């Protein structure tokens, strides 16, 4: 005697007028309790308003991250920038080209090792940060105020712990 099969739920789509069967999995968490989806939703909530400011400034969020890393940590190799700005190296190569074309950064060969390249933020790149920092800081402060300082700090601490977990 086998286990009785559960009927597959049928959902009706109001838009298409089509009823379809959707098998449910008992092991799969609801999207509202899925960490990857929750992180993406939170990221969009935070980045949405900031993305608008950056678009007005003529830079993408990825370009902004590169500029911020260089402004904060000084000249460095592309591999270090990719790691610190959370970018894949092939993507960073394209981003650096665009930033260089806009004269926001400049690249030069390492004098001791000609195979190495050092990237540095330029004056125009610093100006982009300076011109937009107040508005971006205000948007960040709005998020902090909405969460409350304690929850905001706790969230940052938990995300830091999550990042530091060994894969």
Secondary structure, 3 states (H helix, E strand, C coil): CCCCCCCCEEEECCCCCCEEEECCCCCCCCHHHCHHHHHHHHHHHHHHHHHHHHHHHCCCHHHHHHHHHHHHHCCECHHHHHHHCCCCHHHHHHHHHHHHHCCCEEEEECCCCCCCEEEEECHHHHHHHHHHHHHHHHHHHHHHHHHCHHHHHHHHHHHHHHHHCCC
